[in-house]
């Protein structure tokens, strides 16, 4: 047996121990509501990567080489590097994963690497998985899924037959932002809008939900002993505030007024950046594309 050259994503569900702790109350009894919430989260993950049938989310045939393994709080996704357009599709699926988990109040962190790897139903191992794991644990740091330029280059090189290499690169980069440390990450802030069922009307609900998660996280991590947790939510706050700056521009609000969308104009007029010391909030509902149950 030889290794295959594969692209490997290692994803960690953050705070999983705390999530499981909540499924049992102080008396040691099962909290069925909390258990069902965990089950729903797992089902949301499995719905994205149902490789036994044609994807209901993407207008494409599922990759022939893609494998997905879910165990406890970790997910490993891999595919052969020469699969046409598969870098784009997998990064898009990872974006859906992040957004679906956010609706459950759950954060993700992960990394994508390239290298030698064997991925079977029965076992998985190889240097690429080690690299992805180390990137996730040592470099991702915040609730983000990171990758470097080599993954983008691989996506560009292995484009869909109807795309040029340049077009494929642009599609891949449309899902990403480059962070201050030079790493690229899947943008689930402003660029999440396009993946909602109704981008214009569902985005306020998505913004509210994301803002609530960040505010609660900042409040829960205010004690000095939780400085590491506060750093994670502060990273999210900075990117959330950057998104708010974009969507609350006067020309954006004026556009909605001119279209007669007064509720949207009012929402963005009243939307404020998150202060690390302020309490919550406005609540709403909405779902990422394909997240209806």
ChimeraX commands (.cxc) that place a marker at each C-alpha (Angstrom):
marker #1 position 0.00,0.00,0.00 radius 0.5
marker #1 position 1.19,3.51,-0.82 radius 0.5
marker #1 position 0.11,6.91,0.40 radius 0.5
marker #1 position -2.14,9.05,-1.77 radius 0.5
marker #1 position -1.49,12.74,-2.27 radius 0.5
marker #1 position -4.56,14.23,-0.61 radius 0.5
marker #1 position -5.91,17.47,0.76 radius 0.5
marker #1 position -6.90,16.95,4.39 radius 0.5
marker #1 position -9.08,19.08,6.66 radius 0.5
marker #1 position -9.03,18.50,10.42 radius 0.5
marker #1 position -11.89,20.21,12.27 radius 0.5
marker #1 position -12.36,20.50,16.02 radius 0.5
marker #1 position -15.71,21.29,17.65 radius 0.5
marker #1 position -14.79,23.79,20.35 radius 0.5
marker #1 position -16.11,23.50,23.88 radius 0.5
marker #1 position -17.33,19.96,23.31 radius 0.5
marker #1 position -16.63,18.85,26.89 radius 0.5
marker #1 position -18.80,21.67,28.21 radius 0.5
marker #1 position -21.54,20.76,25.73 radius 0.5
marker #1 position -21.49,17.16,26.97 radius 0.5
marker #1 position -21.37,18.24,30.62 radius 0.5
marker #1 position -24.64,20.08,30.06 radius 0.5
marker #1 position -26.33,16.85,28.92 radius 0.5
marker #1 position -26.30,15.58,32.51 radius 0.5
marker #1 position -27.81,17.66,35.32 radius 0.5
marker #1 position -26.48,18.14,38.85 radius 0.5
marker #1 position -28.31,15.03,40.03 radius 0.5
marker #1 position -26.66,12.87,37.38 radius 0.5
marker #1 position -29.85,12.56,35.33 radius 0.5
marker #1 position -29.92,12.82,31.55 radius 0.5
marker #1 position -31.06,16.16,30.17 radius 0.5
marker #1 position -32.95,14.92,27.13 radius 0.5
marker #1 position -33.31,18.40,25.64 radius 0.5
marker #1 position -29.55,18.97,25.71 radius 0.5
marker #1 position -28.86,15.47,24.38 radius 0.5
marker #1 position -31.24,16.08,21.50 radius 0.5
marker #1 position -29.43,19.34,20.74 radius 0.5
marker #1 position -26.16,17.41,20.42 radius 0.5
marker #1 position -27.86,14.86,18.15 radius 0.5
marker #1 position -29.27,17.66,15.98 radius 0.5
marker #1 position -25.79,19.16,15.66 radius 0.5
marker #1 position -24.35,15.81,14.56 radius 0.5
marker #1 position -27.19,15.35,12.07 radius 0.5
marker #1 position -26.52,18.81,10.65 radius 0.5
marker #1 position -22.91,17.77,10.07 radius 0.5
marker #1 position -23.84,14.46,8.45 radius 0.5
marker #1 position -26.35,16.15,6.15 radius 0.5
marker #1 position -23.55,18.12,4.53 radius 0.5
marker #1 position -21.40,15.08,3.75 radius 0.5
marker #1 position -23.92,12.40,2.87 radius 0.5
marker #1 position -21.64,10.67,0.38 radius 0.5
marker #1 position -24.07,7.80,-0.22 radius 0.5
marker #1 position -26.14,9.95,-2.55 radius 0.5
marker #1 position -25.83,12.93,-4.83 radius 0.5
marker #1 position -25.40,16.12,-2.84 radius 0.5
marker #1 position -28.65,18.01,-2.28 radius 0.5
marker #1 position -26.70,21.16,-1.54 radius 0.5
marker #1 position -24.37,21.27,-4.54 radius 0.5
marker #1 position -25.30,20.90,-8.19 radius 0.5
marker #1 position -22.53,18.40,-8.75 radius 0.5
marker #1 position -21.76,14.72,-8.31 radius 0.5
marker #1 position -20.04,13.97,-5.01 radius 0.5
marker #1 position -16.30,13.54,-5.29 radius 0.5
marker #1 position -15.24,9.98,-6.03 radius 0.5
marker #1 position -12.30,10.13,-3.64 radius 0.5
marker #1 position -13.73,12.20,-0.80 radius 0.5
marker #1 position -13.87,10.55,2.60 radius 0.5
marker #1 position -15.33,11.93,5.82 radius 0.5
marker #1 position -14.73,10.57,9.31 radius 0.5
marker #1 position -16.53,11.91,12.37 radius 0.5
marker #1 position -15.37,10.89,15.83 radius 0.5
marker #1 position -16.31,12.59,19.09 radius 0.5
marker #1 position -15.49,16.30,18.66 radius 0.5
marker #1 position -13.37,15.92,15.52 radius 0.5
marker #1 position -14.06,15.71,11.80 radius 0.5
marker #1 position -11.58,14.68,9.10 radius 0.5
marker #1 position -12.36,15.34,5.44 radius 0.5
marker #1 position -9.98,14.41,2.65 radius 0.5
marker #1 position -9.86,13.95,-1.12 radius 0.5
marker #1 position -7.27,13.31,-3.80 radius 0.5
marker #1 position -5.52,16.49,-4.79 radius 0.5
marker #1 position -6.33,16.16,-8.52 radius 0.5
marker #1 position -10.13,16.13,-8.09 radius 0.5
marker #1 position -11.49,18.94,-10.35 radius 0.5
marker #1 position -12.81,21.93,-8.38 radius 0.5
marker #1 position -12.89,19.90,-5.17 radius 0.5
marker #1 position -10.92,22.48,-3.18 radius 0.5
marker #1 position -13.68,25.01,-3.84 radius 0.5
marker #1 position -16.50,22.60,-3.04 radius 0.5
marker #1 position -14.91,21.33,0.16 radius 0.5
marker #1 position -14.15,24.83,1.42 radius 0.5
marker #1 position -17.76,25.74,0.66 radius 0.5
marker #1 position -18.98,22.72,2.62 radius 0.5
marker #1 position -16.72,23.75,5.52 radius 0.5
marker #1 position -18.29,27.19,5.39 radius 0.5
marker #1 position -21.73,25.57,5.66 radius 0.5
marker #1 position -20.44,23.53,8.60 radius 0.5
marker #1 position -19.34,26.67,10.45 radius 0.5
marker #1 position -22.65,28.42,9.77 radius 0.5
marker #1 position -24.78,25.44,10.78 radius 0.5
marker #1 position -22.85,25.01,14.01 radius 0.5
marker #1 position -23.32,28.71,14.79 radius 0.5
marker #1 position -27.10,28.22,14.68 radius 0.5
marker #1 position -26.54,25.62,17.41 radius 0.5
marker #1 position -24.30,28.03,19.35 radius 0.5
marker #1 position -21.22,25.93,18.58 radius 0.5
marker #1 position -17.85,27.17,17.30 radius 0.5
marker #1 position -15.39,25.34,15.06 radius 0.5
marker #1 position -11.65,25.52,14.57 radius 0.5
marker #1 position -9.59,23.69,12.02 radius 0.5
marker #1 position -6.93,23.58,9.34 radius 0.5
marker #1 position -6.48,22.30,5.81 radius 0.5
marker #1 position -3.19,20.72,4.68 radius 0.5
marker #1 position -1.75,18.88,1.68 radius 0.5
marker #1 position 0.32,15.73,1.78 radius 0.5
marker #1 position 0.53,11.97,2.01 radius 0.5
marker #1 position -2.48,10.34,3.58 radius 0.5
marker #1 position -4.50,7.13,3.63 radius 0.5
marker #1 position -8.18,7.53,4.40 radius 0.5
marker #1 position -10.32,4.40,4.67 radius 0.5
marker #1 position -13.56,3.63,6.48 radius 0.5
marker #1 position -11.57,1.38,8.82 radius 0.5
marker #1 position -8.54,3.62,9.45 radius 0.5
marker #1 position -6.87,6.90,8.53 radius 0.5
marker #1 position -3.28,8.01,8.95 radius 0.5
marker #1 position -0.44,9.91,7.32 radius 0.5
marker #1 position 1.79,12.97,7.54 radius 0.5
marker #1 position -0.89,15.27,6.07 radius 0.5
marker #1 position -3.24,14.55,8.97 radius 0.5
marker #1 position -0.47,15.28,11.45 radius 0.5
marker #1 position 0.21,18.57,9.71 radius 0.5
marker #1 position -3.48,19.54,9.66 radius 0.5
marker #1 position -3.83,18.61,13.34 radius 0.5
marker #1 position -0.75,20.62,14.32 radius 0.5
marker #1 position -1.95,23.62,12.31 radius 0.5
marker #1 position -5.33,23.43,14.02 radius 0.5
marker #1 position -3.91,23.11,17.52 radius 0.5
marker #1 position -0.89,25.40,17.21 radius 0.5
marker #1 position -1.71,27.98,14.53 radius 0.5
marker #1 position -5.49,28.30,14.12 radius 0.5
marker #1 position -5.77,29.69,17.69 radius 0.5
marker #1 position -9.15,31.32,17.11 radius 0.5
marker #1 position -12.54,29.98,15.93 radius 0.5
marker #1 position -11.43,29.79,12.31 radius 0.5
marker #1 position -10.53,27.17,9.70 radius 0.5
marker #1 position -7.18,28.08,8.21 radius 0.5
marker #1 position -5.16,27.17,5.13 radius 0.5
marker #1 position -2.11,28.52,3.39 radius 0.5
marker #1 position -1.48,29.57,-0.20 radius 0.5
marker #1 position -0.52,26.03,-1.26 radius 0.5
marker #1 position -4.13,24.87,-0.90 radius 0.5
marker #1 position -5.36,27.78,-3.02 radius 0.5
marker #1 position -2.71,26.97,-5.62 radius 0.5
marker #1 position -3.83,23.32,-5.67 radius 0.5
marker #1 position -7.42,24.43,-6.21 radius 0.5
marker #1 position -6.39,26.71,-9.06 radius 0.5
marker #1 position -4.34,23.99,-10.73 radius 0.5
marker #1 position -7.14,21.41,-10.54 radius 0.5
marker #1 position -9.98,23.50,-11.91 radius 0.5
marker #1 position -13.34,22.43,-13.26 radius 0.5
marker #1 position -13.25,21.67,-17.00 radius 0.5
marker #1 position -15.30,24.79,-17.79 radius 0.5
marker #1 position -13.07,27.08,-15.69 radius 0.5
marker #1 position -9.70,28.61,-16.38 radius 0.5
marker #1 position -7.12,28.38,-13.63 radius 0.5
marker #1 position -7.64,32.07,-12.90 radius 0.5
marker #1 position -11.42,31.65,-12.63 radius 0.5
marker #1 position -11.03,28.70,-10.26 radius 0.5
marker #1 position -8.65,30.68,-8.06 radius 0.5
marker #1 position -11.14,33.54,-7.88 radius 0.5
marker #1 position -13.92,31.15,-6.83 radius 0.5
marker #1 position -11.74,29.68,-4.07 radius 0.5
marker #1 position -10.58,33.09,-2.86 radius 0.5
marker #1 position -14.19,34.34,-2.78 radius 0.5
marker #1 position -14.71,32.12,0.28 radius 0.5
marker #1 position -11.63,33.35,2.12 radius 0.5
marker #1 position -10.05,36.26,3.92 radius 0.5
marker #1 position -6.38,36.69,4.76 radius 0.5
marker #1 position -5.73,37.24,8.44 radius 0.5
marker #1 position -3.16,39.48,10.09 radius 0.5
marker #1 position -0.82,36.49,10.57 radius 0.5
marker #1 position -0.81,35.76,6.83 radius 0.5
marker #1 position -3.02,32.67,7.08 radius 0.5
marker #1 position -6.18,32.43,5.01 radius 0.5
marker #1 position -9.41,31.50,6.76 radius 0.5
marker #1 position -12.94,30.69,5.65 radius 0.5
marker #1 position -14.91,33.90,6.12 radius 0.5
marker #1 position -18.15,33.29,8.02 radius 0.5
marker #1 position -18.74,36.95,8.75 radius 0.5
marker #1 position -19.63,39.25,5.83 radius 0.5
marker #1 position -19.16,36.53,3.22 radius 0.5
marker #1 position -21.69,34.29,4.95 radius 0.5
marker #1 position -24.50,36.33,3.42 radius 0.5
marker #1 position -24.39,34.65,0.02 radius 0.5
marker #1 position -24.96,31.20,1.56 radius 0.5
marker #1 position -28.24,32.01,3.29 radius 0.5
marker #1 position -31.56,30.86,1.88 radius 0.5
marker #1 position -32.64,34.46,1.34 radius 0.5
marker #1 position -29.42,36.51,1.57 radius 0.5
marker #1 position -31.03,39.93,1.92 radius 0.5
marker #1 position -33.65,39.05,4.52 radius 0.5
marker #1 position -31.89,36.26,6.44 radius 0.5
marker #1 position -28.64,38.16,6.97 radius 0.5
marker #1 position -29.95,40.34,9.85 radius 0.5
marker #1 position -30.95,37.17,11.74 radius 0.5
marker #1 position -27.53,35.67,11.08 radius 0.5
marker #1 position -25.83,38.87,12.29 radius 0.5
marker #1 position -27.94,38.87,15.46 radius 0.5
marker #1 position -27.16,35.25,16.24 radius 0.5
marker #1 position -23.44,35.74,15.65 radius 0.5
marker #1 position -23.42,38.91,17.74 radius 0.5
marker #1 position -25.21,37.18,20.61 radius 0.5
marker #1 position -22.67,34.36,20.62 radius 0.5
marker #1 position -19.77,36.81,20.74 radius 0.5
marker #1 position -21.30,38.97,23.48 radius 0.5
marker #1 position -22.07,35.96,25.64 radius 0.5
marker #1 position -18.57,34.60,25.08 radius 0.5
marker #1 position -16.96,37.90,26.06 radius 0.5
marker #1 position -19.08,38.16,29.20 radius 0.5
marker #1 position -18.38,34.53,30.17 radius 0.5
marker #1 position -14.63,35.03,29.73 radius 0.5
marker #1 position -14.28,38.29,31.64 radius 0.5
marker #1 position -12.37,36.68,34.55 radius 0.5
marker #1 position -8.55,36.81,34.20 radius 0.5
marker #1 position -8.39,33.03,34.50 radius 0.5
marker #1 position -10.26,32.78,31.19 radius 0.5
marker #1 position -7.97,35.08,29.23 radius 0.5
marker #1 position -7.33,32.41,26.57 radius 0.5
marker #1 position -11.07,32.13,25.91 radius 0.5
marker #1 position -11.47,35.89,25.81 radius 0.5
marker #1 position -8.77,36.13,23.14 radius 0.5
marker #1 position -10.85,33.84,20.91 radius 0.5
marker #1 position -14.01,35.91,21.28 radius 0.5
marker #1 position -12.06,39.15,20.90 radius 0.5
marker #1 position -10.82,37.87,17.54 radius 0.5
marker #1 position -14.43,37.22,16.52 radius 0.5
marker #1 position -15.49,40.65,17.80 radius 0.5
marker #1 position -12.90,42.41,15.64 radius 0.5
marker #1 position -14.12,40.67,12.49 radius 0.5
marker #1 position -17.77,41.12,13.45 radius 0.5
marker #1 position -17.17,44.86,13.95 radius 0.5
marker #1 position -15.42,45.04,10.59 radius 0.5
marker #1 position -18.52,43.46,9.01 radius 0.5
marker #1 position -20.79,45.94,10.81 radius 0.5
marker #1 position -18.75,48.81,9.40 radius 0.5
marker #1 position -19.40,47.49,5.88 radius 0.5
marker #1 position -23.13,46.82,6.18 radius 0.5
marker #1 position -23.97,50.07,8.00 radius 0.5
marker #1 position -22.50,52.38,5.36 radius 0.5
marker #1 position -24.87,55.20,4.47 radius 0.5
marker #1 position -25.16,54.16,0.82 radius 0.5
marker #1 position -26.24,50.65,1.88 radius 0.5
marker #1 position -28.96,52.02,4.17 radius 0.5
marker #1 position -30.05,54.52,1.53 radius 0.5
marker #1 position -30.36,51.69,-1.01 radius 0.5
marker #1 position -32.84,49.83,1.21 radius 0.5
marker #1 position -34.84,53.02,1.75 radius 0.5
marker #1 position -35.04,53.60,-1.99 radius 0.5
marker #1 position -36.22,50.01,-2.48 radius 0.5
marker #1 position -38.94,50.51,0.12 radius 0.5
marker #1 position -37.26,48.01,2.48 radius 0.5
marker #1 position -37.72,50.18,5.53 radius 0.5
marker #1 position -37.31,47.36,8.08 radius 0.5
marker #1 position -33.91,46.46,6.63 radius 0.5
marker #1 position -32.92,50.12,6.54 radius 0.5
marker #1 position -33.93,50.47,10.18 radius 0.5
marker #1 position -32.05,47.32,11.20 radius 0.5
marker #1 position -28.78,48.48,9.67 radius 0.5
marker #1 position -29.28,52.04,10.95 radius 0.5
marker #1 position -29.54,50.70,14.51 radius 0.5
marker #1 position -26.86,48.00,14.21 radius 0.5
marker #1 position -23.87,48.76,16.44 radius 0.5
marker #1 position -20.42,47.33,16.87 radius 0.5
marker #1 position -19.77,45.12,19.88 radius 0.5
marker #1 position -18.12,46.65,22.88 radius 0.5
marker #1 position -16.28,44.07,25.04 radius 0.5
marker #1 position -18.15,45.27,28.14 radius 0.5
marker #1 position -21.71,45.56,26.88 radius 0.5
marker #1 position -24.51,43.11,27.51 radius 0.5
marker #1 position -26.98,41.71,24.97 radius 0.5
marker #1 position -29.15,41.88,22.63 radius 0.5
marker #1 position -31.52,41.41,19.92 radius 0.5
marker #1 position -32.67,37.91,19.03 radius 0.5
marker #1 position -33.97,36.52,15.80 radius 0.5
marker #1 position -34.00,33.35,13.76 radius 0.5
marker #1 position -32.81,32.12,10.41 radius 0.5
marker #1 position -30.82,29.30,8.91 radius 0.5
marker #1 position -27.92,28.68,6.63 radius 0.5
marker #1 position -28.71,27.26,3.22 radius 0.5
marker #1 position -29.75,23.62,3.51 radius 0.5
marker #1 position -30.12,23.91,7.30 radius 0.5
marker #1 position -33.88,23.57,7.42 radius 0.5
marker #1 position -35.09,20.53,9.30 radius 0.5
marker link #1:1,2 radius 0.2
marker link #1:2,3 radius 0.2
marker link #1:3,4 radius 0.2
marker link #1:4,5 radius 0.2
marker link #1:5,6 radius 0.2
marker link #1:6,7 radius 0.2
marker link #1:7,8 radius 0.2
marker link #1:8,9 radius 0.2
marker link #1:9,10 radius 0.2
marker link #1:10,11 radius 0.2
marker link #1:11,12 radius 0.2
marker link #1:12,13 radius 0.2
marker link #1:13,14 radius 0.2
marker link #1:14,15 radius 0.2
marker link #1:15,16 radius 0.2
marker link #1:16,17 radius 0.2
marker link #1:17,18 radius 0.2
marker link #1:18,19 radius 0.2
marker link #1:19,20 radius 0.2
marker link #1:20,21 radius 0.2
marker link #1:21,22 radius 0.2
marker link #1:22,23 radius 0.2
marker link #1:23,24 radius 0.2
marker link #1:24,25 radius 0.2
marker link #1:25,26 radius 0.2
marker link #1:26,27 radius 0.2
marker link #1:27,28 radius 0.2
marker link #1:28,29 radius 0.2
marker link #1:29,30 radius 0.2
marker link #1:30,31 radius 0.2
marker link #1:31,32 radius 0.2
marker link #1:32,33 radius 0.2
marker link #1:33,34 radius 0.2
marker link #1:34,35 radius 0.2
marker link #1:35,36 radius 0.2
marker link #1:36,37 radius 0.2
marker link #1:37,38 radius 0.2
marker link #1:38,39 radius 0.2
marker link #1:39,40 radius 0.2
marker link #1:40,41 radius 0.2
marker link #1:41,42 radius 0.2
marker link #1:42,43 radius 0.2
marker link #1:43,44 radius 0.2
marker link #1:44,45 radius 0.2
marker link #1:45,46 radius 0.2
marker link #1:46,47 radius 0.2
marker link #1:47,48 radius 0.2
marker link #1:48,49 radius 0.2
marker link #1:49,50 radius 0.2
marker link #1:50,51 radius 0.2
marker link #1:51,52 radius 0.2
marker link #1:52,53 radius 0.2
marker link #1:53,54 radius 0.2
marker link #1:54,55 radius 0.2
marker link #1:55,56 radius 0.2
marker link #1:56,57 radius 0.2
marker link #1:57,58 radius 0.2
marker link #1:58,59 radius 0.2
marker link #1:59,60 radius 0.2
marker link #1:60,61 radius 0.2
marker link #1:61,62 radius 0.2
marker link #1:62,63 radius 0.2
marker link #1:63,64 radius 0.2
marker link #1:64,65 radius 0.2
marker link #1:65,66 radius 0.2
marker link #1:66,67 radius 0.2
marker link #1:67,68 radius 0.2
marker link #1:68,69 radius 0.2
marker link #1:69,70 radius 0.2
marker link #1:70,71 radius 0.2
marker link #1:71,72 radius 0.2
marker link #1:72,73 radius 0.2
marker link #1:73,74 radius 0.2
marker link #1:74,75 radius 0.2
marker link #1:75,76 radius 0.2
marker link #1:76,77 radius 0.2
marker link #1:77,78 radius 0.2
marker link #1:78,79 radius 0.2
marker link #1:79,80 radius 0.2
marker link #1:80,81 radius 0.2
marker link #1:81,82 radius 0.2
marker link #1:82,83 radius 0.2
marker link #1:83,84 radius 0.2
marker link #1:84,85 radius 0.2
marker link #1:85,86 radius 0.2
marker link #1:86,87 radius 0.2
marker link #1:87,88 radius 0.2
marker link #1:88,89 radius 0.2
marker link #1:89,90 radius 0.2
marker link #1:90,91 radius 0.2
marker link #1:91,92 radius 0.2
marker link #1:92,93 radius 0.2
marker link #1:93,94 radius 0.2
marker link #1:94,95 radius 0.2
marker link #1:95,96 radius 0.2
marker link #1:96,97 radius 0.2
marker link #1:97,98 radius 0.2
marker link #1:98,99 radius 0.2
marker link #1:99,100 radius 0.2
marker link #1:100,101 radius 0.2
marker link #1:101,102 radius 0.2
marker link #1:102,103 radius 0.2
marker link #1:103,104 radius 0.2
marker link #1:104,105 radius 0.2
marker link #1:105,106 radius 0.2
marker link #1:106,107 radius 0.2
marker link #1:107,108 radius 0.2
marker link #1:108,109 radius 0.2
marker link #1:109,110 radius 0.2
marker link #1:110,111 radius 0.2
marker link #1:111,112 radius 0.2
marker link #1:112,113 radius 0.2
marker link #1:113,114 radius 0.2
marker link #1:114,115 radius 0.2
marker link #1:115,116 radius 0.2
marker link #1:116,117 radius 0.2
marker link #1:117,118 radius 0.2
marker link #1:118,119 radius 0.2
marker link #1:119,120 radius 0.2
marker link #1:120,121 radius 0.2
marker link #1:121,122 radius 0.2
marker link #1:122,123 radius 0.2
marker link #1:123,124 radius 0.2
marker link #1:124,125 radius 0.2
marker link #1:125,126 radius 0.2
marker link #1:126,127 radius 0.2
marker link #1:127,128 radius 0.2
marker link #1:128,129 radius 0.2
marker link #1:129,130 radius 0.2
marker link #1:130,131 radius 0.2
marker link #1:131,132 radius 0.2
marker link #1:132,133 radius 0.2
marker link #1:133,134 radius 0.2
marker link #1:134,135 radius 0.2
marker link #1:135,136 radius 0.2
marker link #1:136,137 radius 0.2
marker link #1:137,138 radius 0.2
marker link #1:138,139 radius 0.2
marker link #1:139,140 radius 0.2
marker link #1:140,141 radius 0.2
marker link #1:141,142 radius 0.2
marker link #1:142,143 radius 0.2
marker link #1:143,144 radius 0.2
marker link #1:144,145 radius 0.2
marker link #1:145,146 radius 0.2
marker link #1:146,147 radius 0.2
marker link #1:147,148 radius 0.2
marker link #1:148,149 radius 0.2
marker link #1:149,150 radius 0.2
marker link #1:150,151 radius 0.2
marker link #1:151,152 radius 0.2
marker link #1:152,153 radius 0.2
marker link #1:153,154 radius 0.2
marker link #1:154,155 radius 0.2
marker link #1:155,156 radius 0.2
marker link #1:156,157 radius 0.2
marker link #1:157,158 radius 0.2
marker link #1:158,159 radius 0.2
marker link #1:159,160 radius 0.2
marker link #1:160,161 radius 0.2
marker link #1:161,162 radius 0.2
marker link #1:162,163 radius 0.2
marker link #1:163,164 radius 0.2
marker link #1:164,165 radius 0.2
marker link #1:165,166 radius 0.2
marker link #1:166,167 radius 0.2
marker link #1:167,168 radius 0.2
marker link #1:168,169 radius 0.2
marker link #1:169,170 radius 0.2
marker link #1:170,171 radius 0.2
marker link #1:171,172 radius 0.2
marker link #1:172,173 radius 0.2
marker link #1:173,174 radius 0.2
marker link #1:174,175 radius 0.2
marker link #1:175,176 radius 0.2
marker link #1:176,177 radius 0.2
marker link #1:177,178 radius 0.2
marker link #1:178,179 radius 0.2
marker link #1:179,180 radius 0.2
marker link #1:180,181 radius 0.2
marker link #1:181,182 radius 0.2
marker link #1:182,183 radius 0.2
marker link #1:183,184 radius 0.2
marker link #1:184,185 radius 0.2
marker link #1:185,186 radius 0.2
marker link #1:186,187 radius 0.2
marker link #1:187,188 radius 0.2
marker link #1:188,189 radius 0.2
marker link #1:189,190 radius 0.2
marker link #1:190,191 radius 0.2
marker link #1:191,192 radius 0.2
marker link #1:192,193 radius 0.2
marker link #1:193,194 radius 0.2
marker link #1:194,195 radius 0.2
marker link #1:195,196 radius 0.2
marker link #1:196,197 radius 0.2
marker link #1:197,198 radius 0.2
marker link #1:198,199 radius 0.2
marker link #1:199,200 radius 0.2
marker link #1:200,201 radius 0.2
marker link #1:201,202 radius 0.2
marker link #1:202,203 radius 0.2
marker link #1:203,204 radius 0.2
marker link #1:204,205 radius 0.2
marker link #1:205,206 radius 0.2
marker link #1:206,207 radius 0.2
marker link #1:207,208 radius 0.2
marker link #1:208,209 radius 0.2
marker link #1:209,210 radius 0.2
marker link #1:210,211 radius 0.2
marker link #1:211,212 radius 0.2
marker link #1:212,213 radius 0.2
marker link #1:213,214 radius 0.2
marker link #1:214,215 radius 0.2
marker link #1:215,216 radius 0.2
marker link #1:216,217 radius 0.2
marker link #1:217,218 radius 0.2
marker link #1:218,219 radius 0.2
marker link #1:219,220 radius 0.2
marker link #1:220,221 radius 0.2
marker link #1:221,222 radius 0.2
marker link #1:222,223 radius 0.2
marker link #1:223,224 radius 0.2
marker link #1:224,225 radius 0.2
marker link #1:225,226 radius 0.2
marker link #1:226,227 radius 0.2
marker link #1:227,228 radius 0.2
marker link #1:228,229 radius 0.2
marker link #1:229,230 radius 0.2
marker link #1:230,231 radius 0.2
marker link #1:231,232 radius 0.2
marker link #1:232,233 radius 0.2
marker link #1:233,234 radius 0.2
marker link #1:234,235 radius 0.2
marker link #1:235,236 radius 0.2
marker link #1:236,237 radius 0.2
marker link #1:237,238 radius 0.2
marker link #1:238,239 radius 0.2
marker link #1:239,240 radius 0.2
marker link #1:240,241 radius 0.2
marker link #1:241,242 radius 0.2
marker link #1:242,243 radius 0.2
marker link #1:243,244 radius 0.2
marker link #1:244,245 radius 0.2
marker link #1:245,246 radius 0.2
marker link #1:246,247 radius 0.2
marker link #1:247,248 radius 0.2
marker link #1:248,249 radius 0.2
marker link #1:249,250 radius 0.2
marker link #1:250,251 radius 0.2
marker link #1:251,252 radius 0.2
marker link #1:252,253 radius 0.2
marker link #1:253,254 radius 0.2
marker link #1:254,255 radius 0.2
marker link #1:255,256 radius 0.2
marker link #1:256,257 radius 0.2
marker link #1:257,258 radius 0.2
marker link #1:258,259 radius 0.2
marker link #1:259,260 radius 0.2
marker link #1:260,261 radius 0.2
marker link #1:261,262 radius 0.2
marker link #1:262,263 radius 0.2
marker link #1:263,264 radius 0.2
marker link #1:264,265 radius 0.2
marker link #1:265,266 radius 0.2
marker link #1:266,267 radius 0.2
marker link #1:267,268 radius 0.2
marker link #1:268,269 radius 0.2
marker link #1:269,270 radius 0.2
marker link #1:270,271 radius 0.2
marker link #1:271,272 radius 0.2
marker link #1:272,273 radius 0.2
marker link #1:273,274 radius 0.2
marker link #1:274,275 radius 0.2
marker link #1:275,276 radius 0.2
marker link #1:276,277 radius 0.2
marker link #1:277,278 radius 0.2
marker link #1:278,279 radius 0.2
marker link #1:279,280 radius 0.2
marker link #1:280,281 radius 0.2
marker link #1:281,282 radius 0.2
marker link #1:282,283 radius 0.2
marker link #1:283,284 radius 0.2
marker link #1:284,285 radius 0.2
marker link #1:285,286 radius 0.2
marker link #1:286,287 radius 0.2
marker link #1:287,288 radius 0.2
marker link #1:288,289 radius 0.2
marker link #1:289,290 radius 0.2
marker link #1:290,291 radius 0.2
marker link #1:291,292 radius 0.2
marker link #1:292,293 radius 0.2
view
